[in-house]
Amino acid sequence: MEDKSIDILKNNIYYIRSPLKGKIYQLKINSGQYIKKGDSIAVIEYDETFLINITSEYDGLVENIKINTGELIEKWGCIANIQLEGIDTRTTFVDDVRNQFSTPQPDDYRILYDFQQTILPNFVYTQRDAFLLCIAEEKEIVYELLKSLYEIRNKRIPFKPNDFITTVDIINNEISLIEISCPKIDGVLLADRIFIVAHRNYPRIQYFTMEESFGGKIMLSSILMRNNKLRRSNYGPVEKNREIQKRRVLDIFLNR
């Protein structure tokens, strides 16, 4: 039976899924193999042109391989199941970010914060090429990722696809500037806007957030991945004007 769900983590099982439709060019794993975070799982051929490397987000044991080399795979199709060891799948990716709060937060606030600060940037950095292809092909990819996070928690997503307006600008035929407008809910430290900047000819990509601070100012931060861990860099207050914000993130990306 075809797997119609898009669970990513459930009951200590990690479902490795393809973020795009394509053909399995090469499988890099075998059943019973122990893999580590960052290990290559499969190479997917997209549009008969691009080869996209899919990597694991966790350590674990390969339980089931769901597809064979040469077969077609649908978007979000399952490549393999990984049995995780000693991981509480109610939390994902960078747990220390979640522990920054000393008081309980409403569920929607916490889920959206986790998504903006850990899950989306982790996907952007570890699946760079797949993300850029998906965002160019389907502007609702950000909403679909967040929706899958709600489904993991057995919750109904309170947002709609048009709550995450996504635009892509190409600058000088070499820089992709992706802008994602986020829904406004009560609570500071949530990003009103996310910028993702990528160089089209080099493996450079950087994730930025525009967050409202306790004083009402908009603060510019960048979430970077170093040694497989996400780290924040703060760049201080920025004007609310979108064009000024875009110029600022481009200057940072280009080290101007």
Secondary structure, DSSP 8 states (H G I E B T S, - for coil): -------SEETTEEEEE-SS-EEEEEE---TT-EE-TT-EEEEEEETTTEEEEEE-SS-EEEEEE---TT-EE-TT-EEEEEEESS--TTS-S-HHHHTT-SS---HHHHHHHHIIIIIHHHHHHHTHHHHHHHHHH-TTHHHHHHHHHHHHTT------GGGSEEEEEEETTTEEEEEEE----S-TT-EEEEEEEEESSSS-EEEEEEEE-TTS-EEEEEEEEETTEEEEEEEEE--S-HHHHHHHHHHHHTT-
